[in-house]
Amino acid sequence: QAQLVESGGDLVQPGGSLRLSCTVSGVSLDHWAIGWFRQAPGTSREGVAYISKDGLEVQYKSAVKGRFAISRDSAENAVYLQMNRLRTDDTGVYYCALRTSYTGDTFFYFDYEYWGQGTQVTVSS
């Protein structure tokens, strides 16, 4: 059974940067795609970034394109989310999730069976 642990969340000023990590145990990431999601208070969880199991396909929510970058490290069995030029509306709890089915679009919530506990990102001056 897969276990995912996020880290790297913090309080940062607008315009700053953060790097989130998603460390996976129990399965090899070489066989699974990963998505990053976020949830702000009072809103539904939304997909932010996605990387395929071979790392050749990446997708981003339009609001983060050009600012966020997702990557993966097979040796570390981890996925990273580099977030630059952060804005106040990037605030939320960020989750990584392992995609186990392909029934919907890239960020279809129910295609992701395993989730981490989340890490808080707060962008504020």
C-alpha positions, 0 to 999 in steps of 0.5 A, a space after each residue: 500500500 502506498 504512503 505519501 508524505 508532503 513537506 516544505 510548506 511554509 509562510 512566505 511573502 508574495 513573490 517568494 518561492 517554496 519547494 514542496 516534496 512528496 515522498 512515497 513509500 510502499 510502491 515504486 514511483 516508476 509505475 505511477 503518475 502523481 498529482 499535486 492538489 490544493 485546497 483553500 479554506 471554504 473551497 473544493 480541492 483543485 488540481 495544480 500540477 501533474 506528472 506522468 509515471 515516465 515523467 514525459 507528460 506534465 500538466 498545470 492548472 492555468 493559474 500556475 503555468 510559468 510559475 510552478 514546476 513539477 519534477 520527479 526523482 526515481 532514486 529518491 522515489 519522490 516528486 517535487 513542486 517548485 513554486 515561484 512568484 507566489 501569490 496570495 491566492 496560492 494559499 492553501 493546503 497542498 496534497 500530493 496523490 497517486 493516480 491509480 485509474 484513468 476514468 476522468 480528466 487529469 485532475 479527476 479526484 476519484 482517479 487518485 486513490 492514495 493521498 498524503 496528509 497535506 502541507 500548509 502553504 501561506 502566502 501573505 505579507 
